[in-house]
């Protein structure tokens, strides 16, 4: 299964392009990390995945379905997208109901298992009966990720999932990302959090002003500083420091033998 | 004049049946200094900022509190029951909540703060334009606030407070949605406020505050676990591996201390943390 962006253009208003000529492919089992400055078009790109937005040029194919002619409800079976602001997404009266919504409506035969799995992997079990809005913001963000997970869709797309998360929830996301990669789900993540996600990414897509300036391996991005700088970005303080000192830049969590070196 | 903040054995519970959000926390934050309050979710960071700006007592009538809070010359026992803006300015953790929602453009949204303070519009207009430039969002001046991206909204929320030039500026996880170049800009803005404004930054990460702060505080589940100089914090940071992302820092800082001649932007940034200034 795969997602294809073929020369995609998008504009909210005529003559004000937000995305121009974006192409890439993603298979299940791969992880595409999407980087770019604030306003580069990252969140817009995610909304094109499930047909909330339709391309104004080119095409987006999800598992062979053209998003221009497929409803968002049907696309949800293939790809589930979270929003940056949890308030745009959460509506159920308890955490458990929130998680049940997608698998029930998608008529997944293993809905109960999917919900239990999401609760446990995202460590939301103790809050299952709480109202989502009684949770701290960080946990509400984790809940948006959990509800995507519970959808059972082969592709998941997260918009800034780690923004505002502390060490406690970041550990959950770290485990979750590892588990999704091991389970051959396809992952698209928009994030500024290079420390958390770069070690797991199979590819990085870098946007600048709505155009693709880089598509390649994380190792290449780390070797060539200019690539990030030209897109108005830089490595976080710790990564820059470690790079200057010749220390390994990124390590996956213990138990995973692969280490990225810049 | 920047204000000193003195918090004396301050405790707070949101309700009689709820656990302590803050338990006997005492802090002395020097006027014009920058204090980084670090800790995980549920540490009490936001509660402390809300207490300082005066929204905590008003919005939680069932709360239980003790101790005293002093902001500048005024002492509150235990906490302010009036909003201390514009003396104290708070940028909320969720920037989408900060915006008024009644203004059509980014520039008008920032102007709205000054209008509410009764500042004449000619003066106000040019101050707004200058601040938007400083924050790198001048190209968004005529955009509708609701169409901004997450990081752009966070910078607008910052602008609505910075424009009021408060004596005390409280920033609740101000970089959560910012790209790395916006983070650098904000760092420079906060540096430029040094000695004029008392700045308190809360964060779950250490990257942003460590180079800026004169004082580092670690809160965990309402308790004060550390209060001291950044250089003392870095020498003990491995103790906080359960609540802060310290992995990789200690090794880098030790190596940096050995190779003191090394030229590096990152090394320059961390002068305070290494006890060099």
Interface residues (C-beta under 8 A of the other chain):
Chain A: X12 X36 X37 X38 X39 X42 X43 X84 X85 X87 X136 X137 X138 X139 X159 X160 X163 X164 X165 X166 X167 X168 X169 X170 X192 X195 X232 X233 X234 X235 X236 X237 X238 X240 X241 X242 X244 X245 X247
Chain B: X39 X40 X41 X42 X43 X93 X94 X96 X140 X147 X148 X149 X150 X151 X152 X154 X155 X173 X176 X177 X178 X179 X180 X181 X182 X184 X204 X207 X208 X210 X211 X242 X243 X244 X245 X248 X249 X251 X252 X255 X256 X259 X262 X264 X265 X266 X267 X269 X270
